Amino acid sequence: NIAITGPSGFIGKRLVDHLAGGVHRVTLFDKSKHDLLQPDSLQSFLSGADCVVHLAGANKGNDVQLVTVNTGGTAGLLTGMNMFSPNARMIFASSFQVYVPNSMYALSKKWAEEEVAFFSEQHHIKSVILRFSNVYGPGCTPFYNSVIATYCYQIQRGEEITIHGNGAQKRDYIYVDDVVDAIEKSILYVLQQGYEIVDICSGIPVSLNEIVALLTTLHNGKVKIAHTKTSGTGVEYPQKDFSKARGAFSWKPNTSLKKGLQNTLQHEAEHKKT
């Protein structure tokens, strides 16, 4: 029995679709019935759950909203689990940004991770913290928090894409279906300790220039590109790999960047307004 918060989000939709018709019974968080900030409201959502996948969160908004949703919501959910499903495990969706917490979003996720660790140690709620790199793929919202989603949207509409700075800044990108696969494998993973932190990434940092070059090739060379000056190259995150995920629950990414970009471009081609 799997309870999922954030079922209507980018990753949540893919996970729910993937699990539909499978062997798991899935319960979806319903905002009209449940409130993460009110643990007493979570009984019908959590009762009988064997595993809680916590995908709900905010990465836009003011500082108070970010802390309330990400940190407060996680605390409320953990409190509810302690009340109504104390034997359930948690899969917590975190972010590479906690490695360099220079924004309130990153801090709110870092604090949420600390809450997960606290409840694991004090209330014996076993948990897997999955730190995702930059997740992309069909259905990701453009002009929100994904440069790949934005580029694919603009390219399919003949719009100009913008490279800020020299384009050499590198990030790790992971395809959404590989993320869903990691979540499913972590659900079945038998923890050897109270909680574990696992990086979910490709292990291959890629520059904006490389992404644009691939997109240009996939779009038959027809891409309008503009460059703007910017100070610095942005936040540099430490390079990570997926060795722990491979060792813990036999996970590895299966989608190449080229294939992932191709799928995302195709999705935008099919969904653009004519």
C-alpha positions as CSV (number, residue, x, y, z in Angstrom):
1,N,0.0,0.0,0.0
2,I,1.6,3.2,-1.2
3,A,0.5,6.7,-0.2
4,I,1.7,9.5,-2.5
5,T,1.8,13.2,-1.9
6,G,2.1,15.5,-4.9
7,P,0.4,13.1,-7.3
8,S,-0.5,15.9,-9.8
9,G,3.0,17.3,-10.1
10,F,5.5,16.6,-12.9
11,I,7.1,13.5,-11.2
12,G,3.9,12.5,-9.4
13,K,1.9,12.1,-12.6
14,R,4.5,9.9,-14.1
15,L,4.8,7.8,-11.0
16,V,1.0,7.3,-10.6
17,D,0.7,6.4,-14.3
18,H,3.6,3.9,-13.9
19,L,2.1,2.3,-10.8
20,A,-1.4,2.1,-12.2
21,G,-2.6,-1.4,-12.8
22,G,0.4,-2.9,-11.0
23,V,0.6,-4.9,-7.8
24,H,0.6,-1.9,-5.5
25,R,-2.5,-0.3,-4.0
26,V,-2.1,3.5,-4.4
27,T,-3.6,6.2,-2.2
28,L,-3.3,9.8,-3.5
29,F,-3.1,12.9,-1.4
30,D,-6.3,15.0,-1.9
31,K,-5.9,18.7,-1.0
32,S,-9.7,19.0,-0.5
33,K,-9.6,16.4,2.3
34,H,-6.0,16.5,3.7
35,D,-3.7,19.2,4.9
36,L,0.0,18.4,5.5
37,L,0.1,21.2,8.1
38,Q,-2.8,19.5,10.0
39,P,-1.6,16.0,10.9
40,D,-5.0,15.1,12.3
41,S,-6.5,15.4,8.8
42,L,-4.2,12.7,7.4
43,Q,-5.7,9.6,9.0
44,S,-7.7,8.5,5.9
45,F,-4.6,9.1,3.7
46,L,-2.1,7.3,5.9
47,S,-4.0,4.5,7.5
48,G,-2.9,1.2,6.1
49,A,0.1,2.6,4.2
50,D,3.2,0.5,4.0
51,C,5.2,3.3,2.2
52,V,4.7,7.0,1.9
53,V,6.2,8.7,-1.2
54,H,6.6,12.4,-0.4
55,L,6.8,14.4,-3.6
56,A,4.7,17.4,-2.6
57,G,6.6,20.6,-2.4
58,A,7.2,24.1,-3.7
59,N,10.2,25.6,-5.5
60,K,8.6,29.0,-6.3
61,G,7.2,31.5,-3.9
62,N,8.3,33.8,-1.1
63,D,10.6,32.5,1.7
64,V,7.7,32.0,4.1
65,Q,5.8,29.9,1.6
66,L,8.8,27.8,0.7
67,V,9.5,27.0,4.4
68,T,5.9,26.4,5.2
69,V,5.3,24.0,2.4
70,N,8.6,22.2,2.2
71,T,9.7,22.2,5.8
72,G,6.4,22.5,7.7
73,G,4.6,20.2,5.3
74,T,7.2,17.5,5.8
75,A,7.1,17.8,9.6
76,G,3.3,17.5,9.4
77,L,3.4,14.4,7.3
78,L,6.0,12.8,9.5
79,T,3.9,13.6,12.5
80,G,0.9,12.0,10.8
81,M,2.9,8.9,10.0
82,N,3.9,8.6,13.6
83,M,0.2,8.8,14.6
84,F,-1.5,6.7,11.9
85,S,1.1,4.5,10.1
86,P,4.1,4.2,12.5
87,N,5.4,1.1,10.6
88,A,5.3,2.7,7.2
89,R,8.5,3.8,5.4
90,M,9.0,7.2,3.7
91,I,10.6,7.9,0.4
92,F,11.4,11.6,0.4
93,A,12.1,13.6,-2.8
94,S,15.0,16.0,-2.2
95,S,17.3,17.9,-4.4
96,F,20.9,18.3,-5.4
97,Q,20.5,21.9,-4.3
98,V,21.0,20.9,-0.6
99,Y,24.7,20.4,-1.4
100,V,25.0,24.2,-1.9
101,P,22.1,25.6,0.1
102,N,22.3,29.2,-1.2
103,S,18.6,29.8,-1.6
104,M,15.6,29.5,0.7
105,Y,14.3,26.6,-1.4
106,A,17.5,24.7,-0.9
107,L,17.5,25.5,2.8
108,S,13.9,24.4,3.1
109,K,14.7,21.0,1.6
110,K,17.8,20.7,3.7
111,W,15.8,21.3,6.9
112,A,13.1,18.9,5.7
113,E,15.9,16.2,5.3
114,E,16.9,16.9,8.9
115,E,13.3,16.4,10.0
116,V,13.3,13.0,8.2
117,A,16.5,12.1,9.9
118,F,15.1,13.2,13.3
119,F,11.9,11.1,12.9
120,S,13.9,8.2,11.8
121,E,16.1,8.3,14.8
122,Q,13.5,9.3,17.4
123,H,10.4,7.6,16.1
124,H,11.9,4.7,14.1
125,I,10.3,5.8,10.7
126,K,12.7,4.2,8.2
127,S,13.3,6.5,5.3
128,V,15.1,6.9,2.0
129,I,16.0,10.4,1.0
130,L,16.4,10.6,-2.8
131,R,18.5,13.6,-3.9
132,F,17.5,14.3,-7.5
133,S,19.7,16.3,-9.9
134,N,17.9,18.4,-12.6
135,V,14.8,16.3,-13.6
136,Y,13.5,16.9,-17.1
137,G,11.3,15.2,-19.6
138,P,7.9,15.4,-21.3
139,G,5.4,17.3,-19.2
140,C,7.9,19.4,-17.4
141,T,6.7,23.0,-17.2
142,P,8.6,25.5,-19.3
143,F,9.6,28.9,-17.9
144,Y,9.4,27.5,-14.4
145,N,12.5,25.7,-13.2
146,S,13.8,23.6,-16.2
147,V,16.0,25.1,-18.9
148,I,15.5,22.0,-21.0
149,A,11.7,22.3,-20.8
150,T,11.9,26.0,-21.7
151,Y,14.3,25.4,-24.6
152,C,12.2,22.6,-26.1
153,Y,9.0,24.7,-25.8
154,Q,10.7,27.7,-27.5
155,I,12.3,25.6,-30.3
156,Q,9.1,23.9,-31.3
157,R,7.5,27.3,-31.6
158,G,10.3,29.0,-33.6
159,E,11.2,31.2,-30.7
160,E,14.7,32.4,-29.8
161,I,16.4,30.6,-26.9
162,T,18.8,32.4,-24.6
163,I,22.1,31.2,-23.3
164,H,23.2,33.2,-20.2
165,G,26.9,33.7,-20.0
166,N,29.3,31.6,-22.0
167,G,27.2,28.4,-21.8
168,A,30.0,26.5,-20.2
169,Q,28.3,26.0,-16.8
170,K,27.6,22.4,-16.2
171,R,24.8,20.6,-14.5
172,D,23.7,17.0,-14.1
173,Y,20.4,16.1,-15.8
174,I,18.2,13.1,-15.1
175,Y,15.2,11.9,-17.2
176,V,11.9,11.7,-15.4
177,D,11.3,8.0,-16.3
178,D,14.6,7.1,-14.7
179,V,13.5,9.0,-11.6
180,V,10.2,7.1,-11.5
181,D,12.2,3.9,-11.8
182,A,14.4,4.9,-8.9
183,I,11.4,5.7,-6.7
184,E,9.8,2.3,-7.4
185,K,13.1,0.5,-6.7
186,S,13.5,2.5,-3.4
187,I,10.0,1.5,-2.3
188,L,11.0,-2.1,-2.4
189,Y,14.4,-1.5,-0.9
190,V,15.0,-3.1,2.5
191,L,16.8,-0.5,4.7
192,Q,19.7,-1.7,6.8
193,Q,19.5,1.4,9.0
194,G,17.1,4.2,10.0
195,Y,17.5,6.3,7.0
196,E,19.8,6.6,3.9
197,I,20.6,9.4,1.5
198,V,20.9,8.4,-2.1
199,D,21.9,10.5,-5.1
200,I,19.7,10.0,-8.3
201,C,21.6,11.4,-11.2
202,S,23.2,10.6,-14.6
203,G,26.7,11.1,-13.2
204,I,27.6,13.0,-16.3
205,P,27.6,16.9,-15.9
206,V,26.6,18.6,-19.2
207,S,27.1,22.2,-20.2
208,L,24.3,24.4,-21.7
209,N,26.3,24.6,-24.9
210,E,26.3,20.8,-25.2
211,I,22.5,20.7,-24.6
212,V,21.9,23.4,-27.2
213,A,24.1,21.6,-29.7
214,L,22.1,18.3,-29.2
215,L,18.8,20.2,-29.5
216,T,20.0,21.9,-32.7
217,T,21.0,18.5,-34.2
218,L,17.7,17.0,-33.2
219,H,15.8,19.9,-34.7
220,N,17.7,19.7,-38.0
221,G,19.8,22.8,-37.3
222,K,16.9,25.2,-37.1
223,V,17.4,26.9,-33.7
224,K,17.6,30.6,-33.0
225,I,20.1,31.4,-30.3
226,A,20.9,34.6,-28.4
227,H,23.6,35.1,-25.8
228,T,23.4,37.4,-22.9
229,K,26.2,38.5,-20.5
230,T,26.0,37.4,-16.9
231,S,28.3,37.6,-14.0
232,G,29.8,34.3,-12.9
233,T,28.7,30.9,-14.1
234,G,26.0,30.2,-11.4
235,V,26.2,27.7,-8.6
236,E,28.6,24.9,-9.1
237,Y,27.3,21.7,-7.5
238,P,29.7,18.9,-6.6
239,Q,29.9,16.1,-9.1
240,K,28.0,13.0,-7.9
241,D,27.4,9.5,-9.2
242,F,24.7,6.8,-8.8
243,S,27.0,4.2,-7.3
244,K,25.1,4.1,-4.0
245,A,21.7,3.7,-5.8
246,R,23.2,0.9,-8.0
247,G,24.6,-0.9,-4.9
248,A,21.5,-0.4,-2.7
249,F,18.7,-1.2,-5.1
250,S,20.2,-2.0,-8.5
251,W,19.3,1.3,-10.1
252,K,21.0,3.1,-12.9
253,P,19.8,5.6,-15.5
254,N,18.6,4.1,-18.7
255,T,17.8,7.1,-20.8
256,S,20.6,8.9,-22.7
257,L,20.5,12.7,-22.8
258,K,20.0,12.6,-26.5
259,K,17.0,10.3,-26.2
260,G,15.6,12.3,-23.3
261,L,15.9,15.5,-25.3
262,Q,14.3,13.9,-28.3
263,N,11.3,12.7,-26.3
264,T,10.9,16.2,-24.7
265,L,11.1,17.9,-28.1
266,Q,8.5,15.5,-29.5
267,H,6.2,16.1,-26.6
268,E,6.3,19.9,-27.2
269,A,5.7,19.3,-30.9
270,E,2.6,17.3,-30.2
271,H,1.2,19.8,-27.6
272,K,1.9,23.1,-29.2
273,K,-1.1,25.2,-30.1
274,T,-1.6,25.6,-33.8
